[in-house]
Amino acid sequence: MFLSKKEGFTSREVQVLTGLTNRNLQYWDEQGVFPPSLSRPAGRSPRSGNRRLYSPLDVMVLQAVAALKQKGMSFQRIRKTLRVLRDEMGIEKPFHTALNGSGRISLLTDGKNFYLCRNDREVVNVLKNSGQYLLLPLGEMAQDLKVRVRDLQRSRRDEAAARVSRNGARRAASR
């Protein structure tokens, strides 16, 4: 999988990748709406020593949540969306499919009902049967996320190389 970061993504990295705030992530974890699947702080104190670590699947789901939030969906609706996705649709399936690049998978919602569409024909069939829907093109979102993760990883490598170079120059100057 393209997101093969073994140690997981920190809250700061998730913020960069999704546009969500640290407070969003912290609150959703504390409320049990969307806790990180790899690691979370013990207790309520942000200084507990443990960091929130999110899996690649967590990041993809949070990217979809950020899209819902950007489109004006309320916290209560987002909570319901996550519950429905988790309990009724098996949250992993559509997002894994999108992450693995298997087809043009989309999620449609009118705020009450959710439809998982695996191709454009299914999207059209759902849309012609009712009113307004919010479309989340998970496949396109996964591709976008791949690019942003690569950019983030490249940036981290560049920062680490610059730090090593600065430290080497300091050591040489102090001799």
Secondary structure, DSSP 4 states (H G I P E B T S, - for coil): -----TT-EEHHHHHHHH---HHHHHHHHHTTSS--SSB--SSS-TTSS---EE-HHHHHHHHHHHHHHHTT--HHHHHHHHHHHHHTS-THHHHHHHHTT-S--EEEESSS-EEEESSHHHHHHHHHTSS--EEE-HHHHHHHHHHHHHHHHHHHHHHHHHHHHHHHHHHHHH-
